[in-house]
Each structure stands twice: as structure tokens, then as C-alpha cells.
Amino acid sequence: MNYSELLGFLGTALAIIAYMPQIIHLLKVHCSAGISRFAYAMWLVASAFLLIHALMINDKVFTALMGFNLAANTLIFLYANIYKRNFCESHMPINMAGAESLK
């Protein structure tokens, strides 16, 4: 492995780390606050196209990065749809705060 590939795989590792707080928050507390499902749908399609391109040019780093991006964007998109009206306490909209106590 050359230095260029090493840097590429380090960048891929950082991308994986960067997605983790969003994925963990979504899966752990089922909170979809601040997630644009449209944006993630676009990133999902873009990741699929770019993964195909990476495979066609046989680029290991780009394939690893786009493979992970496709998986992460799919996960976030699916669970953001499942939990589209769910908010944790810290992300509860002001007009919904206290609504539970009114029931």
C-alpha cells in the first residue's frame, strides 16, 4: 500500500467515524430531528452511482468509501422514514413540549 492509498483509507475511516453519531442517535433514541429525508435520498442515489463508478475504475479506496457511504445513507434514510415523527427530549419542538402531559 502506498502513501496515497493510506491517506485515502484514513479519510474513509474519518468518514465512517463522522456518520456514527447520527446513526447511533437515530437507532438508540429513534429521534429523526434535523434529518432531511430528501437530502439523504439524493446522497443514497449519488453514492450508488459513485460506487458503480469506483468499481468500474477498480479504485480500492473509492470503492471502500462509497460502499460505506451507500450503507450509511441507506440506514439513515430508512430509519429516518421509520421514525419520521419521533423526537428525543433534547430535540422536541417547542410547540410539542408538554403535549404528552396534556393527554
N, CA, C and O of each residue as an XYZ file, in Angstrom:
412
protein
N       0.847     -1.177      0.000
C       0.000      0.000      0.000
C       0.897      1.245      0.000
O       1.840      1.344      0.785
N       0.589      2.180     -0.883
C       1.386      3.402     -0.944
C       0.775      4.487     -0.043
O      -0.307      4.310      0.518
N       1.485      5.598      0.081
C       1.027      6.689      0.964
C      -0.308      7.265      0.517
O      -1.135      7.640      1.348
N      -0.518      7.336     -0.772
C      -1.775      7.855     -1.289
C      -2.956      6.990     -0.850
O      -3.981      7.509     -0.407
N      -2.806      5.672     -0.973
C      -3.872      4.767     -0.532
C      -4.057      4.832      0.971
O      -5.185      4.798      1.464
N      -2.958      4.925      1.701
C      -3.044      5.028      3.151
C      -3.846      6.259      3.547
O      -4.722      6.179      4.407
N      -3.553      7.391      2.927
C      -4.320      8.615      3.204
C      -5.784      8.441      2.834
O      -6.675      8.904      3.545
N      -6.022      7.770      1.718
C      -7.398      7.526      1.292
C      -8.161      6.670      2.291
O      -9.313      6.967      2.608
N      -7.535      5.618      2.788
C      -8.200      4.768      3.775
C      -8.360      5.477      5.120
O      -9.331      5.229      5.835
N      -7.420      6.352      5.472
C      -7.588      7.169      6.686
C      -8.772      8.123      6.530
O      -9.544      8.328      7.467
N      -8.906      8.701      5.339
C     -10.062      9.558      5.056
C     -11.362      8.771      5.130
O     -12.362      9.274      5.642
N     -11.357      7.544      4.625
C     -12.543      6.680      4.700
C     -12.887      6.389      6.157
O     -14.060      6.409      6.533
N     -11.882      6.122      6.974
C     -12.113      5.871      8.401
C     -12.733      7.094      9.072
O     -13.628      6.956      9.906
N     -12.265      8.281      8.715
C     -12.850      9.511      9.277
C     -14.299      9.683      8.844
O     -15.133     10.125      9.634
N     -14.606      9.339      7.597
C     -15.990      9.420      7.114
C     -16.876      8.470      7.915
O     -18.000      8.822      8.275
N     -16.376      7.270      8.195
C     -17.137      6.306      8.994
C     -17.389      6.859     10.387
O     -18.508      6.795     10.895
N     -16.348      7.401     11.002
C     -16.470      7.991     12.342
C     -17.458      9.158     12.331
O     -18.226      9.327     13.279
N     -17.443      9.957     11.272
C     -18.326     11.126     11.192
C     -19.804     10.731     11.116
O     -20.655     11.451     11.637
N     -20.118      9.621     10.488
C     -21.507      9.168     10.388
C     -22.025      8.567     11.693
O     -23.230      8.590     11.947
N     -21.148      8.039     12.507
C     -21.562      7.260     13.670
C     -22.474      8.004     14.653
O     -23.462      7.414     15.092
N     -22.204      9.267     15.027
C     -23.116      9.926     15.978
C     -24.547     10.028     15.450
O     -25.498      9.853     16.211
N     -24.708     10.307     14.167
C     -26.047     10.404     13.579
C     -26.743      9.047     13.603
O     -27.906      8.944     13.994
N     -26.030      8.015     13.186
C     -26.612      6.675     13.140
C     -26.949      6.184     14.545
O     -28.034      5.648     14.768
N     -26.041      6.359     15.482
C     -26.276      5.906     16.861
C     -27.468      6.633     17.474
O     -28.315      6.005     18.109
N     -27.542      7.943     17.291
C     -28.658      8.718     17.841
C     -29.978      8.240     17.237
O     -30.959      8.055     17.957
N     -30.004      8.047     15.954
C     -31.217      7.609     15.267
C     -31.665      6.233     15.759
O     -32.848      6.024     16.030
N     -30.731      5.303     15.875
C     -31.081      3.944     16.274
C     -31.330      3.801     17.774
O     -32.169      3.004     18.191
N     -30.613      4.562     18.574
C     -30.725      4.414     20.026
C     -31.984      5.078     20.579
O     -32.709      4.475     21.370
N     -32.245      6.317     20.166
C     -33.387      7.046     20.740
C     -34.513      7.288     19.735
O     -35.502      7.945     20.058
N     -34.368      6.765     18.533
C     -35.400      6.861     17.485
C     -35.781      8.299     17.171
O     -36.940      8.591     16.879
N     -34.809      9.189     17.232
C     -35.039     10.615     17.005
C     -34.594     10.993     15.591
O     -33.434     10.805     15.226
N     -35.527     11.529     14.801
C     -35.226     11.907     13.422
C     -35.102     13.422     13.243
O     -35.117     13.918     12.117
N     -34.983     14.138     14.327
C     -34.906     15.600     14.264
C     -33.726     16.049     13.413
O     -32.613     15.546     13.567
N     -33.972     16.984     12.528
C     -32.915     17.577     11.724
C     -32.464     16.745     10.543
O     -31.534     17.137      9.838
N     -33.093     15.615     10.309
C     -32.697     14.767      9.183
C     -33.589     15.086      7.985
O     -34.811     14.954      8.054
N     -32.977     15.498      6.912
C     -33.704     15.736      5.673
C     -33.747     14.424      4.896
O     -32.737     13.974      4.355
N     -34.924     13.823      4.850
C     -35.057     12.551      4.132
C     -34.798     12.734      2.646
O     -34.256     11.840      1.995
N     -35.178     13.878      2.107
C     -34.916     14.153      0.687
C     -33.412     14.210      0.423
O     -32.928     13.623     -0.546
N     -32.675     14.911      1.276
C     -31.222     15.012      1.100
C     -30.568     13.636      1.196
O     -29.701     13.302      0.388
N     -30.981     12.836      2.184
C     -30.391     11.507      2.309
C     -30.775     10.606      1.146
O     -29.982      9.751      0.751
N     -31.962     10.773      0.589
C     -32.337     10.004     -0.606
C     -31.420     10.369     -1.772
O     -30.993      9.493     -2.524
N     -31.118     11.648     -1.923
C     -30.230     12.089     -3.003
C     -28.809     11.560     -2.780
O     -28.165     11.097     -3.722
N     -28.320     11.627     -1.537
C     -26.984     11.109     -1.225
C     -26.922      9.602     -1.443
O     -25.895      9.074     -1.871
N     -28.029      8.907     -1.147
C     -28.081      7.464     -1.354
C     -27.917      7.138     -2.843
O     -27.110      6.283     -3.207
N     -28.675      7.815     -3.695
C     -28.577      7.578     -5.137
C     -27.187      7.970     -5.654
O     -26.589      7.244     -6.448
N     -26.682      9.115     -5.201
C     -25.347      9.549     -5.618
C     -24.288      8.536     -5.191
O     -23.372      8.238     -5.957
N     -24.406      8.009     -3.986
C     -23.453      7.010     -3.500
C     -23.500      5.748     -4.352
O     -22.463      5.150     -4.635
N     -24.697      5.343     -4.760
C     -24.824      4.150     -5.610
C     -24.123      4.373     -6.946
O     -23.369      3.515     -7.405
N     -24.370      5.520     -7.568
C     -23.725      5.832     -8.848
C     -22.198      5.881     -8.700
O     -21.465      5.332     -9.522
N     -21.737      6.546     -7.640
C     -20.300      6.674     -7.436
C     -19.652      5.336     -7.073
O     -18.498      5.094     -7.427
N     -20.379      4.471     -6.375
C     -19.846      3.136     -6.075
C     -19.683      2.333     -7.370
O     -18.675      1.654     -7.565
N     -20.668      2.415     -8.237
C     -20.556      1.727     -9.535
C     -19.343      2.248    -10.297
O     -18.578      1.467    -10.864
N     -19.170      3.564    -10.310
C     -18.016      4.158    -10.981
C     -16.707      3.662    -10.357
O     -15.777      3.287    -11.071
N     -16.643      3.663     -9.031
C     -15.424      3.218     -8.334
C     -15.099      1.774     -8.674
O     -13.935      1.426     -8.873
N     -16.119      0.935     -8.740
C     -15.906     -0.465     -9.109
C     -15.420     -0.587    -10.549
O     -14.564     -1.418    -10.852
N     -15.969      0.242    -11.437
C     -15.595      0.181    -12.853
C     -14.146      0.615    -13.086
O     -13.478      0.106    -13.986
N     -13.665      1.558    -12.268
C     -12.275      2.003    -12.437
C     -11.327      1.240    -11.512
O     -10.118      1.471    -11.508
N     -11.910      0.319    -10.722
C     -11.125     -0.551     -9.846
C     -10.265      0.233     -8.844
O      -9.077     -0.041     -8.675
N     -10.895      1.209     -8.188
C     -10.203      2.031     -7.187
C     -10.590      1.526     -5.799
O     -11.743      1.665     -5.390
N      -9.652      0.949     -5.080
C      -9.921      0.333     -3.776
C     -10.436      1.332     -2.739
O     -11.420      1.074     -2.046
N      -9.760      2.465     -2.645
C     -10.136      3.464     -1.637
C     -11.516      4.022     -1.935
O     -12.366      4.094     -1.048
N     -11.740      4.413     -3.172
C     -13.016      4.997     -3.581
C     -14.140      3.974     -3.418
O     -15.251      4.332     -3.027
N     -13.860      2.706     -3.715
C     -14.858      1.649     -3.547
C     -15.212      1.481     -2.070
O     -16.387      1.366     -1.723
N     -14.208      1.467     -1.208
C     -14.462      1.340      0.236
C     -15.278      2.528      0.745
O     -16.250      2.351      1.480
N     -14.882      3.724      0.357
C     -15.589      4.924      0.806
C     -17.032      4.930      0.327
O     -17.946      5.179      1.113
N     -17.239      4.661     -0.940
C     -18.594      4.737     -1.475
C     -19.452      3.564     -1.002
O     -20.665      3.703     -0.849
N     -18.828      2.415     -0.773
C     -19.572      1.293     -0.201
C     -20.099      1.639      1.179
O     -21.257      1.368      1.498
N     -19.247      2.238      1.991
C     -19.703      2.648      3.319
C     -20.739      3.766      3.214
O     -21.752      3.732      3.913
N     -20.503      4.750      2.355
C     -21.476      5.839      2.193
C     -22.843      5.299      1.789
O     -23.868      5.735      2.313
N     -22.855      4.358      0.867
C     -24.119      3.767      0.437
C     -24.813      3.080      1.612
O     -26.015      3.258      1.811
N     -24.072      2.303      2.382
C     -24.656      1.615      3.538
C     -25.161      2.610      4.581
O     -26.278      2.465      5.079
N     -24.363      3.608      4.914
C     -24.745      4.589      5.938
C     -25.947      5.417      5.487
O     -26.876      5.634      6.266
N     -25.937      5.877      4.243
C     -27.053      6.678      3.745
C     -28.333      5.857      3.664
O     -29.418      6.376      3.927
N     -28.218      4.589      3.305
C     -29.395      3.713      3.267
C     -29.963      3.543      4.666
O     -31.171      3.661      4.871
N     -29.097      3.266      5.622
C     -29.520      3.094      7.007
C     -30.203      4.349      7.541
O     -31.286      4.271      8.121
N     -29.579      5.489      7.348
C     -30.154      6.748      7.849
C     -31.469      7.051      7.151
O     -32.437      7.436      7.808
N     -31.524      6.887      5.834
C     -32.756      7.158      5.091
C     -33.902      6.257      5.572
O     -35.008      6.736      5.821
N     -33.633      4.956      5.699
C     -34.681      4.023      6.124
C     -35.184      4.331      7.524
O     -36.391      4.408      7.753
N     -34.255      4.510      8.466
C     -34.683      4.756      9.843
C     -35.235      6.160     10.049
O     -36.057      6.364     10.942
N     -34.815      7.113      9.264
C     -35.413      8.452      9.342
C     -36.870      8.397      8.879
O     -37.712      9.138      9.387
N     -37.165      7.529      7.924
C     -38.553      7.346      7.493
C     -39.366      6.604      8.545
O     -40.516      6.956      8.807
N     -38.777      5.589      9.141
C     -39.484      4.836     10.179
C     -39.803      5.733     11.377
O     -40.894      5.655     11.943
N     -38.853      6.576     11.757
C     -39.010      7.433     12.936
C     -39.267      8.892     12.554
O     -38.847      9.796     13.276
N     -39.941      9.134     11.445
C     -40.061     10.491     10.914
C     -40.772     11.483     11.835
O     -40.577     12.689     11.680
N     -41.561     11.039     12.753
C     -42.238     11.964     13.668
C     -41.786     11.780     15.111
O     -42.465     12.212     16.042
N     -40.647     11.142     15.288
C     -40.136     10.897     16.635
C     -39.035     11.897     16.975
O     -38.165     12.201     16.160
N     -39.105     12.400     18.216
C     -38.102     13.340     18.697
C     -37.706     12.953     20.116
O     -38.544     12.563     20.929
N     -36.418     13.069     20.392
C     -35.964     12.861     21.764
C     -36.261     14.141     22.550
O     -36.673     15.154     21.984
N     -36.045     14.070     23.856
C     -36.326     15.239     24.697
C     -35.544     16.474     24.276
O     -36.085     17.580     24.269
N     -34.282     16.295     23.928
C     -33.462     17.466     23.598
C     -33.795     18.055     22.229
O     -33.410     19.189     21.948
N     -34.496     17.321     21.377
C     -34.863     17.826     20.056
C     -36.361     18.072     19.895
O     -36.829     18.375     18.798
N     -37.106     17.941     20.983
C     -38.551     18.123     20.922
C     -38.881     19.551     20.495
O     -38.399     20.504     21.108
N     -39.701     19.712     19.444
C     -40.107     21.057     19.040
C     -40.852     21.753     20.183
O     -41.571     21.109     20.947
N     -40.677     23.052     20.290
C     -41.263     23.825     21.385
C     -42.776     23.653     21.438
O     -43.345     23.525     22.522
N     -43.432     23.650     20.279
C     -44.892     23.528     20.270
C     -45.356     22.134     20.656
O     -46.549     21.940     20.890
N     -44.463     21.158     20.733
C     -44.825     19.803     21.165
C     -44.423     19.537     22.602
O     -44.884     18.569     23.207
N     -43.572     20.381     23.155
C     -43.104     20.188     24.527
C     -44.296     20.287     25.481
O     -45.080     21.233     25.412
N     -44.418     19.339     26.337
C     -45.521     19.336     27.296
C     -46.808     18.760     26.734
O     -47.778     18.607     27.477
N     -46.851     18.437     25.452
C     -48.068     17.885     24.858
C     -48.411     16.534     25.455
O     -49.585     16.181     25.565
N     -47.397     15.779     25.840
C     -47.631     14.465     26.447
C     -48.370     14.603     27.782
O     -49.187     13.752     28.134
N     -48.079     15.672     28.517
C     -48.701     15.833     29.826
C     -50.158     16.269     29.698
O     -50.901     16.200     30.678
N     -50.584     16.714     28.522
C     -51.950     17.162     28.316
C     -52.893     16.000     28.014
O     -54.112     16.165     28.051
N     -52.341     14.844     27.720
C     -53.189     13.690     27.366
C     -53.865     13.109     28.571
O     -54.611     12.137     28.451
